[in-house]
Amino acid sequence: MEIVNRQNKILFEGFSIFSILILLAIIIISAFSTNSPLLFVVIGFLPSLITIILSLVLYEESFHHKITIWFIPLIITGSFFLIGTNYEYMNYNMDVATLTSINIIYSVLYLTMFFTIIRITRKKPKQTKEQKPVQLKEQNIQEYIASIEEKSKALNFVIGRVYNKYHGGTQELRKSINLKPDWYNELSEALQNEEKTDTKRLFTIIEKIESHLKNLKKPENQVLTKKQLQDLKNLDRDKEGKDTILEVLMKNDADPVELYYKGMQEFCETIRKELEEKKQ
């Protein structure tokens, strides 16, 4: 859950620091090889340095809204070129055109390498026991209900991160698509006395969870209000709300959202089957 996000952030920071070290090495080598004043060499490579630092500061934006971050090197390097060519003193002491090209190439390589690494790590999720078919025994129903609770909380955490205040989400919006804690609490209560398991009550709760899971596979514009859709921002999603809520969660969060979702579906189906066999 949070571990994946922490790993990605550590990867981001480590790669960025490594890129800064390489850039500093280039600055030192350039200063010695060209006999140029160190100050002008540093100024010459400032656009790349600023790009990396801003990407670090704007980590959430870099990770969740990749299109915006690509404009940073273009804007900064473009500003550097305009200032350098319009100020004779700078233009005289450095090759502004060459430095502009080097900065663009370095910044683009930095962003390309980072997003490539992230894409590779996200395409190779660690295999867990939950991805394997589960054979339930009657006495283990409670264990699998606990697993439903775990996945419900995991999905709710993702919903909280994706539809947060920064992205224009409200508490009311999140509440409408969150899986209700009362449901898995009721499941536990219904199973407290295994000899007198309230099967009918269990079926009702499972149906509620399954119905809510179906809602997550509906387009946003069928679940959210018009105002809620209009207020959403800084997300990778269809602006008219044609993407399903599940698709939006998957595109905007690093957690294995689909794994949580399918795991809950499978457990609900398995518990339903187990309860039906118990009735017979």
The 8 nearest C-alpha neighbors of each residue, nearest first, counted from 0:
[[1, 2, 254, 3, 153, 4, 255, 156],
 [0, 2, 4, 3, 5, 254, 6, 156],
 [3, 1, 5, 0, 4, 6, 7, 254],
 [2, 4, 6, 5, 1, 0, 254, 7],
 [5, 3, 7, 1, 6, 2, 8, 253],
 [6, 4, 8, 2, 7, 3, 9, 1],
 [5, 7, 3, 9, 4, 8, 10, 2],
 [6, 8, 10, 4, 5, 9, 11, 3],
 [9, 7, 11, 5, 10, 6, 12, 4],
 [10, 8, 12, 6, 11, 7, 13, 5],
 [9, 11, 7, 13, 8, 12, 14, 6],
 [12, 10, 8, 14, 9, 13, 7, 15],
 [11, 13, 15, 9, 14, 10, 16, 8],
 [14, 12, 10, 16, 15, 11, 9, 17],
 [13, 15, 17, 11, 12, 16, 10, 18],
 [16, 14, 18, 12, 17, 13, 11, 19],
 [17, 15, 19, 13, 18, 14, 12, 20],
 [16, 18, 14, 20, 15, 19, 13, 21],
 [19, 17, 15, 21, 16, 20, 14, 22],
 [18, 20, 22, 16, 21, 17, 23, 15],
 [21, 19, 23, 17, 22, 18, 24, 16],
 [22, 20, 24, 18, 19, 23, 25, 17],
 [21, 23, 19, 25, 20, 24, 18, 26],
 [24, 22, 26, 20, 25, 21, 19, 27],
 [23, 25, 21, 27, 22, 26, 28, 20],
 [24, 26, 22, 28, 23, 27, 29, 21],
 [25, 27, 23, 29, 24, 28, 30, 40],
 [28, 26, 30, 24, 29, 25, 23, 31],
 [29, 27, 25, 31, 30, 26, 32, 24],
 [30, 28, 26, 32, 27, 31, 33, 25],
 [29, 31, 27, 35, 28, 34, 33, 37],
 [32, 30, 34, 28, 29, 33, 27, 35],
 [31, 33, 29, 30, 34, 28, 35, 27],
 [34, 32, 35, 30, 31, 29, 28, 36],
 [35, 33, 31, 30, 32, 36, 29, 37],
 [34, 36, 33, 30, 37, 40, 39, 31],
 [37, 35, 38, 39, 40, 34, 30, 92],
 [36, 38, 40, 39, 30, 41, 35, 27],
 [39, 37, 41, 36, 40, 42, 35, 43],
 [38, 40, 42, 41, 37, 36, 43, 35],
 [39, 41, 43, 37, 42, 38, 30, 26],
 [40, 42, 38, 43, 44, 39, 45, 37],
 [43, 41, 39, 45, 40, 44, 38, 46],
 [42, 44, 40, 41, 45, 39, 98, 93],
 [45, 43, 41, 42, 46, 47, 102, 40],
 [44, 46, 42, 48, 47, 43, 41, 49],
 [47, 45, 49, 76, 48, 75, 44, 50],
 [48, 46, 50, 102, 106, 49, 45, 44],
 [47, 49, 45, 51, 50, 46, 52, 44],
 [48, 50, 52, 46, 51, 47, 53, 45],
 [49, 51, 47, 53, 48, 52, 72, 46],
 [52, 50, 54, 48, 49, 53, 55, 15],
 [51, 53, 49, 55, 54, 50, 48, 56],
 [54, 52, 56, 50, 55, 51, 57, 49],
 [53, 55, 57, 51, 52, 56, 58, 50],
 [56, 54, 52, 58, 53, 57, 51, 12],
 [55, 57, 53, 54, 58, 52, 59, 51],
 [58, 56, 54, 60, 55, 59, 53, 61],
 [57, 59, 61, 55, 60, 56, 54, 62],
 [60, 58, 62, 61, 57, 63, 64, 56],
 [59, 61, 64, 57, 63, 58, 62, 65],
 [62, 60, 58, 65, 59, 68, 64, 63],
 [61, 63, 59, 60, 64, 65, 58, 114],
 [64, 62, 60, 251, 59, 61, 65, 234],
 [65, 63, 60, 66, 61, 62, 67, 233],
 [64, 66, 61, 68, 67, 63, 62, 69],
 [65, 67, 68, 69, 64, 70, 61, 63],
 [68, 66, 69, 65, 70, 64, 71, 60],
 [67, 69, 70, 65, 71, 66, 61, 60],
 [70, 68, 67, 71, 66, 72, 65, 73],
 [69, 71, 73, 68, 67, 72, 74, 66],
 [70, 72, 74, 73, 69, 68, 75, 50],
 [73, 71, 75, 74, 76, 50, 70, 106],
 [74, 72, 70, 76, 71, 75, 77, 103],
 [73, 75, 77, 71, 72, 76, 70, 78],
 [76, 74, 78, 72, 77, 46, 73, 71],
 [77, 75, 79, 73, 78, 46, 74, 72],
 [76, 78, 74, 80, 79, 75, 73, 81],
 [79, 77, 75, 81, 76, 80, 74, 82],
 [78, 80, 76, 82, 77, 81, 83, 75],
 [81, 79, 83, 77, 78, 82, 84, 76],
 [82, 80, 78, 84, 83, 79, 85, 77],
 [81, 83, 85, 79, 80, 84, 78, 86],
 [84, 82, 80, 86, 90, 89, 85, 81],
 [83, 85, 81, 82, 86, 90, 80, 95],
 [86, 84, 82, 83, 81, 87, 90, 89],
 [87, 85, 83, 88, 89, 84, 82, 90],
 [86, 88, 90, 89, 91, 85, 84, 83],
 [89, 87, 91, 90, 86, 92, 83, 93],
 [90, 88, 92, 91, 87, 83, 86, 93],
 [89, 91, 87, 83, 88, 93, 92, 84],
 [90, 92, 88, 89, 93, 87, 94, 86],
 [93, 91, 89, 90, 88, 94, 39, 35],
 [94, 92, 90, 95, 91, 89, 39, 43],
 [93, 95, 97, 96, 98, 90, 92, 91],
 [94, 96, 98, 97, 93, 83, 99, 90],
 [95, 97, 99, 98, 94, 100, 80, 84],
 [98, 96, 100, 99, 94, 95, 101, 102],
 [97, 99, 101, 95, 100, 96, 102, 43],
 [100, 98, 96, 102, 97, 101, 95, 76],
 [99, 101, 97, 103, 98, 102, 104, 96],
 [102, 100, 98, 104, 99, 103, 105, 97],
 [103, 101, 105, 99, 47, 104, 100, 106],
 [102, 104, 106, 100, 101, 105, 107, 99],
 [103, 105, 101, 107, 102, 106, 108, 100],
 [106, 104, 108, 102, 107, 103, 101, 109],
 [107, 105, 109, 103, 47, 108, 104, 102],
 [106, 108, 110, 104, 109, 105, 111, 103],
 [109, 107, 111, 105, 106, 110, 112, 104],
 [108, 110, 106, 112, 107, 111, 105, 113],
 [111, 109, 113, 107, 112, 108, 114, 106],
 [112, 110, 108, 114, 113, 109, 107, 115],
 [113, 111, 115, 109, 110, 114, 108, 116],
 [112, 114, 110, 116, 115, 111, 109, 117],
 [113, 115, 117, 116, 111, 112, 118, 110],
 [116, 114, 112, 118, 113, 117, 111, 119],
 [115, 117, 119, 113, 114, 118, 112, 120],
 [118, 116, 114, 120, 119, 115, 121, 113],
 [117, 119, 115, 121, 116, 120, 114, 122],
 [118, 120, 116, 122, 117, 121, 115, 123],
 [121, 119, 117, 123, 122, 118, 116, 124],
 [120, 122, 118, 123, 119, 124, 117, 253],
 [123, 121, 119, 120, 124, 118, 117, 125],
 [122, 124, 120, 121, 125, 119, 126, 118],
 [125, 123, 121, 122, 126, 120, 255, 127],
 [124, 126, 127, 123, 121, 120, 122, 255],
 [125, 127, 124, 130, 128, 129, 123, 131],
 [128, 126, 129, 130, 125, 131, 124, 258],
 [127, 129, 130, 131, 126, 132, 133, 125],
 [128, 130, 127, 131, 262, 132, 133, 126],
 [131, 129, 128, 127, 132, 126, 262, 258],
 [130, 132, 129, 128, 133, 127, 126, 134],
 [133, 131, 134, 130, 129, 128, 265, 135],
 [134, 132, 135, 131, 129, 269, 266, 265],
 [133, 135, 132, 136, 269, 131, 139, 273],
 [136, 134, 133, 139, 137, 140, 269, 273],
 [135, 137, 139, 138, 134, 140, 273, 133],
 [136, 138, 139, 140, 135, 273, 277, 274],
 [137, 139, 136, 140, 141, 135, 193, 142],
 [140, 138, 142, 136, 141, 137, 135, 143],
 [141, 139, 143, 142, 138, 137, 144, 270],
 [140, 142, 144, 139, 143, 145, 190, 187],
 [143, 141, 145, 139, 140, 144, 146, 138],
 [144, 142, 146, 145, 140, 141, 147, 139],
 [143, 145, 147, 141, 146, 142, 140, 148],
 [146, 144, 148, 142, 143, 147, 141, 149],
 [145, 147, 143, 149, 144, 148, 150, 142],
 [148, 146, 144, 150, 145, 149, 263, 151],
 [147, 149, 145, 151, 146, 150, 183, 152],
 [148, 150, 146, 152, 147, 151, 153, 145],
 [149, 151, 153, 147, 152, 259, 148, 154],
 [152, 150, 148, 154, 153, 149, 147, 178],
 [151, 153, 155, 149, 150, 154, 156, 148],
 [152, 154, 150, 156, 151, 155, 149, 0],
 [155, 153, 157, 151, 156, 152, 150, 158],
 [154, 156, 158, 152, 157, 153, 177, 159],
 [155, 157, 159, 153, 154, 158, 152, 160],
 [158, 156, 154, 160, 159, 155, 161, 153],
 [159, 157, 155, 161, 156, 160, 162, 154],
 [158, 160, 156, 157, 163, 162, 161, 155],
 [159, 161, 157, 163, 158, 162, 156, 252],
 [162, 160, 158, 163, 159, 157, 251, 248],
 [163, 161, 168, 159, 158, 160, 166, 173],
 [164, 162, 168, 160, 166, 165, 159, 161],
 [163, 165, 167, 168, 166, 169, 162, 170],
 [166, 164, 163, 167, 168, 233, 232, 162],
 [167, 165, 232, 164, 163, 233, 231, 168],
 [168, 166, 231, 164, 230, 165, 232, 163],
 [169, 167, 162, 163, 164, 166, 231, 172],
 [170, 168, 172, 171, 164, 173, 167, 163],
 [169, 171, 173, 172, 174, 168, 163, 164],
 [170, 172, 174, 169, 173, 175, 168, 176],
 [173, 171, 169, 175, 170, 174, 168, 176],
 [174, 172, 170, 175, 176, 171, 177, 169],
 [173, 175, 171, 177, 172, 176, 170, 178],
 [174, 176, 172, 173, 177, 171, 223, 222],
 [177, 175, 173, 174, 178, 172, 215, 211],
 [178, 176, 174, 155, 173, 175, 179, 158],
 [177, 179, 151, 180, 176, 155, 211, 208],
 [178, 180, 181, 182, 177, 183, 151, 174],
 [181, 179, 182, 183, 184, 178, 148, 151],
 [182, 180, 184, 179, 183, 185, 186, 178],
 [183, 181, 185, 180, 184, 179, 204, 186],
 [182, 184, 186, 185, 148, 181, 180, 187],
 [185, 183, 181, 187, 186, 182, 180, 188],
 [186, 184, 188, 182, 183, 187, 181, 189],
 [187, 185, 183, 189, 184, 188, 201, 182],
 [186, 188, 184, 190, 185, 189, 191, 183],
 [189, 187, 185, 191, 190, 186, 184, 192],
 [190, 188, 186, 187, 197, 191, 185, 196],
 [191, 189, 187, 188, 192, 196, 193, 186],
 [190, 192, 188, 189, 193, 187, 196, 195],
 [193, 191, 190, 194, 195, 196, 189, 188],
 [192, 194, 196, 195, 190, 191, 138, 189],
 [195, 193, 192, 196, 190, 191, 197, 138],
 [196, 194, 193, 192, 197, 190, 198, 191],
 [195, 197, 193, 190, 198, 194, 192, 189],
 [196, 198, 200, 189, 199, 195, 201, 190],
 [199, 197, 201, 200, 196, 202, 274, 189],
 [200, 198, 202, 201, 197, 203, 196, 204],
 [201, 199, 203, 197, 198, 202, 204, 189],
 [200, 202, 198, 204, 203, 199, 205, 186],
 [201, 203, 205, 199, 200, 204, 206, 198],
 [202, 204, 200, 206, 201, 205, 199, 207],
 [205, 203, 207, 201, 206, 202, 182, 208],
 [204, 206, 202, 208, 207, 203, 209, 201],
 [205, 207, 209, 203, 204, 208, 210, 202],
 [208, 206, 204, 210, 205, 209, 211, 203],
 [207, 209, 211, 205, 210, 206, 212, 204],
 [210, 208, 212, 206, 211, 207, 205, 213],
 [211, 209, 207, 213, 212, 208, 206, 214],
 [210, 212, 214, 208, 213, 209, 207, 215],
 [211, 213, 209, 215, 214, 210, 208, 216],
 [214, 212, 210, 216, 211, 215, 209, 217],
 [215, 213, 211, 217, 216, 212, 210, 222],
 [214, 216, 244, 212, 245, 213, 217, 211],
 [217, 215, 213, 214, 243, 245, 244, 218],
 [216, 218, 243, 214, 215, 219, 244, 221],
 [243, 219, 217, 242, 241, 220, 221, 244],
 [218, 220, 240, 222, 221, 243, 244, 223],
 [221, 219, 240, 218, 223, 222, 241, 224],
 [222, 220, 219, 218, 223, 217, 224, 240],
 [221, 223, 219, 220, 224, 218, 217, 214],
 [224, 222, 220, 219, 227, 221, 228, 225],
 [223, 225, 227, 226, 228, 222, 220, 221],
 [224, 226, 228, 227, 229, 223, 220, 230],
 [227, 225, 229, 228, 224, 230, 223, 231],
 [226, 228, 224, 230, 225, 229, 223, 231],
 [227, 229, 225, 226, 230, 231, 224, 223],
 [230, 228, 226, 227, 231, 225, 232, 238],
 [229, 231, 167, 227, 228, 226, 232, 168],
 [232, 230, 167, 228, 166, 229, 168, 227],
 [231, 233, 166, 234, 167, 230, 165, 229],
 [234, 232, 166, 64, 235, 231, 60, 63],
 [235, 233, 232, 236, 64, 166, 251, 63],
 [234, 236, 251, 64, 250, 233, 247, 237],
 [237, 235, 234, 247, 238, 242, 240, 250],
 [236, 238, 240, 239, 242, 241, 235, 247],
 [239, 237, 240, 236, 241, 228, 229, 231],
 [240, 238, 237, 241, 220, 228, 242, 219],
 [239, 241, 219, 220, 237, 238, 242, 218],
 [240, 242, 218, 239, 237, 219, 220, 243],
 [243, 241, 218, 240, 237, 246, 219, 236],
 [218, 242, 244, 217, 246, 245, 216, 219],
 [243, 245, 247, 215, 246, 219, 218, 216],
 [244, 246, 248, 243, 215, 247, 216, 249],
 [247, 245, 249, 243, 248, 244, 250, 242],
 [248, 246, 244, 250, 245, 249, 236, 251],
 [247, 249, 245, 251, 246, 250, 252, 244],
 [248, 250, 246, 247, 251, 256, 252, 245],
 [251, 249, 247, 248, 252, 246, 235, 236],
 [250, 252, 248, 63, 249, 247, 235, 161],
 [253, 251, 254, 249, 248, 250, 161, 157],
 [252, 254, 4, 3, 255, 251, 121, 249],
 [253, 255, 256, 252, 0, 3, 4, 157],
 [256, 254, 258, 257, 259, 253, 249, 124],
 [257, 255, 259, 258, 254, 249, 260, 154],
 [256, 258, 260, 259, 255, 261, 249, 245],
 [257, 259, 261, 255, 256, 260, 262, 130],
 [260, 258, 262, 256, 257, 150, 261, 263],
 [259, 261, 257, 263, 262, 258, 256, 264],
 [262, 260, 264, 258, 263, 259, 257, 265],
 [261, 263, 259, 265, 260, 264, 258, 266],
 [264, 262, 266, 260, 261, 265, 147, 267],
 [263, 265, 261, 267, 262, 266, 268, 260],
 [266, 264, 268, 262, 263, 267, 269, 261],
 [265, 267, 269, 263, 268, 264, 270, 262],
 [266, 268, 264, 270, 269, 265, 271, 263],
 [269, 267, 271, 265, 266, 270, 272, 264],
 [268, 270, 266, 272, 271, 267, 265, 273],
 [269, 271, 273, 267, 272, 268, 266, 274],
 [272, 270, 268, 274, 269, 273, 267, 275],
 [273, 271, 269, 275, 270, 274, 268, 276],
 [274, 272, 270, 276, 271, 275, 269, 277],
 [273, 275, 277, 271, 276, 272, 270, 278],
 [276, 274, 272, 278, 277, 273, 271, 279],
 [277, 275, 273, 279, 274, 278, 272, 271],
 [276, 278, 274, 275, 279, 273, 137, 272],
 [279, 277, 275, 276, 274, 198, 273, 272],
 [278, 276, 277, 275, 274, 273, 272, 198]]
